[in-house]
């Protein structure tokens, strides 16, 4: 599971290699429950300090490491890339 704290908010991304289930939560509220064994991008909008904020979460499987690669953008600016 990937947990990112940014601008006072928590973003959790959980990707199951075995089942393909992907779960994205923003401040402990689930915003994306789905199954997929391919790369996916999910966009969601929230209000932060009275402003509409767009988050984009990309996840893809890395079969050679049996893990997932996660990238997160906030209003078009990359805020997290796993290595």
N, C-alpha and C positions, 0 to 999 in steps of 0.2 A: 504494500500500500504506500502511496505517496501522499504526504501531508505538507501543504504549503501554507504559511502564514504571510499575508500581505495586506497592507493598509488596514490592519486591525481585524481582518477576516480570515477564516480558515477554509481552505479548499482541500478536499480529500478525493483522491482518485484510486480506486481499487479495480484491478484487472486480474481476473482469474485465467491463468493459462489453461487449466484443465477443462473449465466449463465454457469459457468465452464470455462470461458475464462481466460487464463493466458497470461500475457504480461511481457517480460523481456526486459529491455533497458540498454544499456551500453553507457555512455556519451550521453544520449538522442537519441541514435540510436537503434531502435527496432531490437532485435536479435532473438526474439521468440514470435510469436503470434499463439496461438493454443487454442483449447477447450478440456477439459478433466475433468471428475469428480472424477478421481482417482489420486493417487500420481504419480508424474512424475519427471524425472531427465532430465535436458537439459545441454548439454556441448557446449560451444562456445570458439573460439580462437580469440585473438586480439594481436596486436603488441604493446608492452609497452617498451619504451626506446630501440627500436631495437631488442627486444627479444620476441619470441612467448610465449604468456601467455594463459594458459587454465583456464577457469572458469567453475565450475559445480554448477548448481542451482537445488536444490531439493525442491519441494513444495508438500504439502499434506493437505487435509482438516481435520479440527478438528470439527466434527459435534456437539460435546457436547458444544462447545463454538461458533459455527458458524463463524469460522475464519480459516485461513490457517497457517500452520507451514512452515517456510522457513529456509533453510540452504544453505550457500554459501561457496564453496571452491575455492581457487586460487592456482594453481599448486600443488594440493593435500593437501594443508594446509587449515584447516577450518578457515574462517575469520568472519563468522556470523552465529549465531544460535539464533532464537527467543525463548523466554521462554513461 
